[in-house]
Amino acid sequence: MSRFTTIKTIASTLTVAVAVGFVMQYDEPTPRIGAAADGPIYNKAPRTLMMSTNAQGEAVFGVPDVVTTPLNHMANVQSVVAVDVVYTELDVPELGVLLATPGIGCDTAISAKRQPGAIVELSISAPCFPNAEFLVHHEGLLFSAVKDGDGNATVIVPALVTDAEFAISVGNVMQGSTSIFVPELRQYDRAVLQWASADNMRLHALENGAQIGDPGHVWSASVHTAENTRAGLNGFVAYFGETEAEIPYQAEVYTFPAGQMNRDSMVDLRVGVSVNEANCDSEVDAITIQTNAGQMLVKSDIVARMPSCDQIGEIVFFDDMFSDLTLASR
């Protein structure tokens, strides 16, 4: 057989094979919807006849048997019950906004000015926090205050160190700070009593061997003034805080002249607490801070055991909460 005849034979064979494939595809009946006798009813996807060759060069015919069934996505959706329905005791707090960077016009400005008696006057402007409660922080001293309707406030704070730094916080977020040098503090010693409750606690100083009610009994309701202290006559007690705040951080500070009094004496510091239904037969917590002419700062946590509830309305005094203060010439 000639080479020409062989080529014609191969070409004729390929033509017949392609024709057969076309007839097989053309004559295949079209599937109908729901044609399956057994099994789920669905629309069959169009079937395609594919022809390719395998690694040996042989023709391979295949029909993919992949059927897609539509899914009911809504059937898989799970309902979530509100948290306050499952946990009925949960009191959902009011949501607030914490700003890492103050918004435009929301900067908090704080300035400090010295006053007589080693007192610092803080002027606070926070226009984005009108009528807001805030806390004043200074070397462990902490008390609450409230801004006015424009977000402004003026508070006085007794300095506890000569290089004094003050800060304020709103909603447990620090809003600003300032510092000032208070050299006059070297002329005074201070004792601080502070607490964070509605308890009626008071700091009492008994000077020169005085007893409760004597002229030397100094406390926040006595007639002793800052002017007397600056003159070296006696000490005075000032109250700081806001009893109507959500958490009423309060403090009382006793200031007395260091080395200015004209006689050697001792000061007996006592803590007075009113007995009421909330604290009777239980413990009350407080913090004491003592500073020696701004040179040394000592802070202590104290716990006082209150008497039984049959003493409601009385005032008890605790005399071991502070170190005795010596008012000797220096």
Number of C-alpha atoms within 10 A of each C-alpha: 5 6 7 8 9 10 10 10 10 10 10 10 10 11 10 11 10 10 10 12 14 12 10 10 12 10 8 9 7 10 13 10 10 13 13 13 7 7 8 10 12 15 16 18 11 9 14 11 13 11 12 10 10 9 6 6 8 9 10 10 11 10 10 9 9 9 11 9 11 8 8 8 7 7 7 8 8 7 6 6 8 8 10 11 9 9 9 8 8 10 8 8 6 5 6 7 6 9 10 7 8 12 9 7 9 14 15 19 15 21 16 22 14 19 14 11 20 22 17 23 16 20 15 20 21 22 18 17 19 16 17 18 20 23 25 23 18 19 15 16 26 20 26 25 23 22 20 16 12 14 18 21 19 16 16 16 23 23 28 31 22 17 13 19 17 21 18 23 16 16 13 9 13 14 18 16 19 14 15 16 17 21 16 17 27 17 18 23 23 25 25 24 26 26 22 19 17 15 18 14 23 21 25 28 27 21 22 17 12 16 13 11 10 11 14 19 23 26 21 18 12 14 12 20 16 18 14 15 20 20 12 18 17 21 30 27 25 19 19 20 22 19 18 13 18 10 15 19 23 26 25 24 26 23 25 29 24 22 18 19 18 11 11 11 15 17 22 21 24 20 20 16 20 18 23 20 13 11 19 19 17 13 11 18 14 19 18 21 20 22 20 19 22 22 12 11 16 11 15 12 11 14 11 16 13 21 18 14 15 12 16 16 12 11 16 16 17 16 14 13 18 19 12 13 19 14 21 14 12 6
